[in-house]
Amino acid sequence: MSRNSILNVRHRELGSKLDGDTWNDMPIPWSYHSDAHDEVVAVRSRAGLYDVSALNIVNVSGEDAESVLDRLVAIDVTSMQPGTSRLAAEVDENGALCDDIMIIRDSKTEFRVSHGSGKTPQHLAMLAAGKKVVVAADLDVHILSLQGPKSLDVLAPHVGFDLAALPYFKHVKTQVFGCDVYVARGGYSGERGYEVYCASKDAILIWDKILEVGAPFGVIAASWNSLDLTRIEAALLFFPFEMPEGDTTPWEVNMGWGVDLDKKGDYIGKEAVLKLRGRERVKQVGLVCDSATAVEAGAKLVKDGKEIGVVTSASFSRYLMQSLAMAHVKPEFSQIGTQLEVVGSKTSKARVVRTPFYDPMRLRTHPDGAK
């Protein structure tokens, strides 16, 4: 079933044709009249406003909501407090990652699930069968993501609480510009940012007002091409592109943080995923390539004439003036400093480097170390 953002009228005015690849059955504003690299500069130095309404949001509520979601993911949902969110590993019966997912807890019995293009709907339907729970896709919600160091200054005067005190992965039900919303601290850019969850009827007003009050700060609308540039600079995973094997485990993409090893409750694939810990066939690494352009996703990685891995995502970062790649390599070649070759339509030398490429200590998203 195709979906459309109510903000498409604004995307077209900004230059998007909305005719490229869809994501989650929604046309995406991949590009505007503005240059995506200039949009990255805005996000890194001021703020950029994204429409990320293509994320799938599912409302899960009822007496058994907590127990159903606790069986869905590898984190301990029962320990989550209302007003908090957590990214999680969702795996299949074989212990392989099968979706991007975030659990959002609003109350004791009310949750929202944000997920990508994987198996979450099927898993939820299976787990909810016969339980006291209501699972309903929210096809009306729109998500506006303001990302960048000026995002706090732009939004703080217009929400009904102390936005500066909101920690990462926390959210508050409030109003902005007279509209009922959830405001959450988070994002996908490697910068401090906030996501506004609103009804479709309010999305255009909120979009316009954010750009209006943000104009003195240099805020601009930003396309998905720039979002992909920022997320690669920040070395953030995107399912299924960082999981090309089809049965990639959390341990192979440095996602151990998405599995609570002390979780007592059972969940889909628990035995399998725990057994696979320490048995990694590949490791996720970052590469800086000796190339004036982006290398190709899917390009082979070669060391001493032998194939040792594959590029999963890549970009040329004009902000960092480097050709960057996220890649899978055999574990013995994952050490920082390892030299190798990228072999695609062109061949270039590359080396394994520390990630994230941008802000390696993640001080932009967690400037005080705790929040």
Buried (B, 14 or more C-beta within 10 A) or exposed (E): EEBBBBBBEBBEEBEBEBEBEBBEEBBBBBBBEBBBBBBBBBBBBBBBBBBBBBBBBBBBBBEBBBBBBBBBBBBBBEEBEEBBBBBBBBBBEEBBBBBBBBBBBBEEBBBBBBBBBBBBBEBBEEBBEEBEBBBEBBEEBBBBBBBBBBBBBBBBEBBEEEBEEBEBBBBBBBEBBEBEBBBBBBBBBBBBBBBBBBBBEBBBBBBEBBBEBBEEBBBBBBBBBBBBBBBBBBBBBBBBEBBBBEBBBBBBBBBBEBBBEEBEEEBBBBEBBBEBBEEBBBBBBBBBBEBEEBBBBEBBBBBEEEEBBBBBBBBBBBBBEBBBBBBBBBEEBBEEEBEBBBBBEEEBEBBBBEBBBBBEEBEBBBEEEEB
